[in-house]
Amino acid sequence: MADIRDRYDALVIGGGIAGMQAALDLGEQGFEVLLVERTPSIGGVMVGLNKVFPTLDCSSCICTPRMAESAHHPRIRLQTYTEVRHVEALGTGFRVELDCKPRYLDEETCIGCDECELACPIEVPHEFDYGLGARRAIYIPHGNAIPQKAVLDVEHCIFCGKCERVCPTNCLDFTAESRTVHVDVGAVIVATGFEILPMGTKPEYGGRLPNVMNPMAMERIQSSNGPYGRVLRPADGKIPRSIAYIQCAGSRDRSIGVPYCSRVCCMYALKQALLLRHYIHDVDVTLYYMDIRAFGKGYEQFYRRAVAEGVKVVKGKVARVTEAENFDLLLRVELLDEGGRVDEHRYDLVVLSQGLIPAWHADGIIDIEEDADGFVHTPEIKLNPSFTTMPGVFVGGVAAGPKDIPDAIVEAGEAAMAAANYLKRFRWRSRTPAAAVAV
Ligand SMILES: Cc1cc2nc3c(=O)[nH]c(=O)nc-3n(C[C@H](O)[C@H](O)[C@H](O)COP(=O)(O)OP(=O)(O)OC[C@H]3O[C@@H](n4cnc5c(N)ncnc54)[C@H](O)[C@@H]3O)c2cc1C
């Protein structure tokens, strides 16, 4: 892999679906793009999802072609496992400081054969499966990772040397160090996405109980390449026969600093619930909700389909979740359609539809403003939705606020177009015209 050059047209921060789309749109227009992702693989949240609403397409099947296209595009330089440390505005353009973390191997010669992973004796909870499965101390991030290169987790490595002995290309380098790299770019697109609210945020919902699940972990459990290969509950490996979803478990709640609607929770919960009805014969799945917000194209129809196929929806305010015997869960709920009658139900599994929060903050890194909720501020939201408070810096995807995949893609495309116009206006060139023609 060629080394990072010292000048690009645009920097895209974040290699999720929004960042990849922005990079590809700019690359297709002839701009040279540096796409920086802080984890060892691009793909963001989407590559770990099971299926997507409302079409129920396999998420990784439609995401991986975009990942491959981004990685192999002649005008996109992909830089994974790298953090942006600082972005400084120059007269024209920006000077960027990058922190390239070491994988402790030579990326050029690693062939992604997996031999090191198979030889490693250490097992660690796997981030990709939200801690439900295990990975080794040296590992390829997941089956669809791009690049398919191993990464060594030095915090857990015992330096037994087994990986080094089996490596067919002799690519390991335990002495590697972080590299600081400086790059000049003409424009920046922030596409740093989201994470979900930590599970313990509302202790009354039992977020720390083993059978109270995170919706991202449920995506992995439902995936055919997930940690169990089928839907089992984490505490004891039992097939769950009754499952409750608690909607707005961490959204529309000023008490926890998340006053906004996270927009995708109703739909992902309906999607997961419908799929559970397909995966587990006669399973009882109930969604406890305040309002169902099925706002997108085909979404209302999807909601009707889920209900027609046996998903129960109950307008109710869950007061608390406690553990009963055998890791079962007791859910105490105020039934809003029954005059506020309080009821108690026992479930095998509970999923908390947690809200979305920003995965990254600009503070001290780049001088753009954020909204009170931490998402990137977009002062011209109506007419120029990707503009930030700094000229030349644009935003796309969930970094600007919660949204689904189609909206993230559309917004990232708008950010790329705005960046292209900006670069043309200021006649920014990452290469001399002669060099650009030679590419
Ligand atoms: C449980 C669940 C299920 C969902 N199901 C669906 C569905 O079926 N259909 C649908 O349309 N939507 C669904 N969504 C929403 C969907 O996941 C998002 O719309 C989409 O992932 C947004 O993409 P993004 O690129 O904006 O963010 P992300 O996917 O979060 O990608 C951001 C990327 O930026 C990287 N990054 C962050 N900070 C930095 C940094 N400082 N430097 C470099 N890189 C950085 C991250 O590592 C990540 O790779 C679901 C969401 C959840 C929580």
The ligand as an SDF file (V2000), in Angstrom:
LIG
                    3D

 53 58  0  0  0  0  0  0  0  0999 V2000
  -29.9140   -1.6340   16.3830 C   0  0  0  0  0  0  0  0  0  0  0  0
  -29.9480   -0.7920   15.1400 C   0  0  0  0  0  0  0  0  0  0  0  0
  -30.5080   -1.2890   13.9730 C   0  0  0  0  0  0  0  0  0  0  0  0
  -30.6060   -0.4960   12.8220 C   0  0  0  0  0  0  0  0  0  0  0  0
  -31.2010   -1.0150   11.7120 N   0  0  0  0  0  0  0  0  0  0  0  0
  -31.3710   -0.2300   10.6160 C   0  0  0  0  0  0  0  0  0  0  0  0
  -32.0650   -0.7130    9.4700 C   0  0  0  0  0  0  0  0  0  0  0  0
  -32.5050   -1.8650    9.4300 O   0  0  0  0  0  0  0  0  0  0  0  0
  -32.2540    0.1420    8.4030 N   0  0  0  0  0  0  0  0  0  0  0  0
  -31.7930    1.4340    8.4270 C   0  0  0  0  0  0  0  0  0  0  0  0
  -32.0140    2.1790    7.4650 O   0  0  0  0  0  0  0  0  0  0  0  0
  -31.0940    1.9190    9.5080 N   0  0  0  0  0  0  0  0  0  0  0  0
  -30.8850    1.1100   10.5920 C   0  0  0  0  0  0  0  0  0  0  0  0
  -30.1970    1.6010   11.6710 N   0  0  0  0  0  0  0  0  0  0  0  0
  -29.5480    2.9360   11.5660 C   0  0  0  0  0  0  0  0  0  0  0  0
  -28.1620    2.8020   10.8630 C   0  0  0  0  0  0  0  0  0  0  0  0
  -27.3350    1.9710   11.6350 O   0  0  0  0  0  0  0  0  0  0  0  0
  -27.5350    4.1630   10.6720 C   0  0  0  0  0  0  0  0  0  0  0  0
  -28.4170    4.9820    9.9100 O   0  0  0  0  0  0  0  0  0  0  0  0
  -26.1940    4.1010    9.8910 C   0  0  0  0  0  0  0  0  0  0  0  0
  -25.3470    3.1460   10.4410 O   0  0  0  0  0  0  0  0  0  0  0  0
  -25.5370    5.4760    9.9220 C   0  0  0  0  0  0  0  0  0  0  0  0
  -24.3170    5.4400    9.2670 O   0  0  0  0  0  0  0  0  0  0  0  0
  -23.1410    6.4910    9.5880 P   0  0  0  0  0  0  0  0  0  0  0  0
  -22.0920    6.2410    8.5700 O   0  0  0  0  0  0  0  0  0  0  0  0
  -23.7120    7.8420    9.7150 O   0  0  0  0  0  0  0  0  0  0  0  0
  -22.6170    6.0830   11.0430 O   0  0  0  0  0  0  0  0  0  0  0  0
  -21.8230    4.7790   11.5710 P   0  0  0  0  0  0  0  0  0  0  0  0
  -22.3890    3.5430   10.9920 O   0  0  0  0  0  0  0  0  0  0  0  0
  -21.8050    4.9300   13.0670 O   0  0  0  0  0  0  0  0  0  0  0  0
  -20.3440    4.9690   11.0130 O   0  0  0  0  0  0  0  0  0  0  0  0
  -19.4650    5.9380   11.5510 C   0  0  0  0  0  0  0  0  0  0  0  0
  -18.0410    5.4740   11.3750 C   0  0  0  0  0  0  0  0  0  0  0  0
  -17.1660    6.5100   11.8030 O   0  0  0  0  0  0  0  0  0  0  0  0
  -16.1210    5.9510   12.5760 C   0  0  0  0  0  0  0  0  0  0  0  0
  -15.6030    6.9930   13.4660 N   0  0  0  0  0  0  0  0  0  0  0  0
  -16.1820    7.5490   14.5550 C   0  0  0  0  0  0  0  0  0  0  0  0
  -15.4010    8.4990   15.0790 N   0  0  0  0  0  0  0  0  0  0  0  0
  -14.2710    8.5450   14.3170 C   0  0  0  0  0  0  0  0  0  0  0  0
  -13.0800    9.3420   14.3600 C   0  0  0  0  0  0  0  0  0  0  0  0
  -12.8680   10.2620   15.3020 N   0  0  0  0  0  0  0  0  0  0  0  0
  -12.1300    9.1360   13.4290 N   0  0  0  0  0  0  0  0  0  0  0  0
  -12.3140    8.2000   12.4460 C   0  0  0  0  0  0  0  0  0  0  0  0
  -13.4290    7.4200   12.3710 N   0  0  0  0  0  0  0  0  0  0  0  0
  -14.4100    7.6010   13.2800 C   0  0  0  0  0  0  0  0  0  0  0  0
  -16.7950    4.8130   13.3180 C   0  0  0  0  0  0  0  0  0  0  0  0
  -15.8370    3.8770   13.7820 O   0  0  0  0  0  0  0  0  0  0  0  0
  -17.7000    4.2540   12.2170 C   0  0  0  0  0  0  0  0  0  0  0  0
  -17.0300    3.3060   11.4150 O   0  0  0  0  0  0  0  0  0  0  0  0
  -30.1000    0.8280   12.8430 C   0  0  0  0  0  0  0  0  0  0  0  0
  -29.5190    1.3370   14.0190 C   0  0  0  0  0  0  0  0  0  0  0  0
  -29.4530    0.5550   15.1570 C   0  0  0  0  0  0  0  0  0  0  0  0
  -28.8620    1.1080   16.4200 C   0  0  0  0  0  0  0  0  0  0  0  0
  1  2  1  0
  2  3  1  0
  2 52  2  0
  3  4  2  0
  4  5  1  0
  4 50  1  0
  5  6  2  0
  6  7  1  0
  6 13  1  0
  7  8  2  0
  7  9  1  0
  9 10  1  0
 10 11  2  0
 10 12  1  0
 12 13  2  0
 13 14  1  0
 14 15  1  0
 14 50  1  0
 15 16  1  0
 16 17  1  0
 16 18  1  0
 18 19  1  0
 18 20  1  0
 20 21  1  0
 20 22  1  0
 22 23  1  0
 23 24  1  0
 24 25  2  0
 24 26  1  0
 24 27  1  0
 27 28  1  0
 28 29  2  0
 28 30  1  0
 28 31  1  0
 31 32  1  0
 32 33  1  0
 33 34  1  0
 33 48  1  0
 34 35  1  0
 35 36  1  0
 35 46  1  0
 36 37  1  0
 36 45  1  0
 37 38  2  0
 38 39  1  0
 39 40  1  0
 39 45  2  0
 40 41  1  0
 40 42  2  0
 42 43  1  0
 43 44  2  0
 44 45  1  0
 46 47  1  0
 46 48  1  0
 48 49  1  0
 50 51  2  0
 51 52  1  0
 52 53  1  0
M  END
$$$$
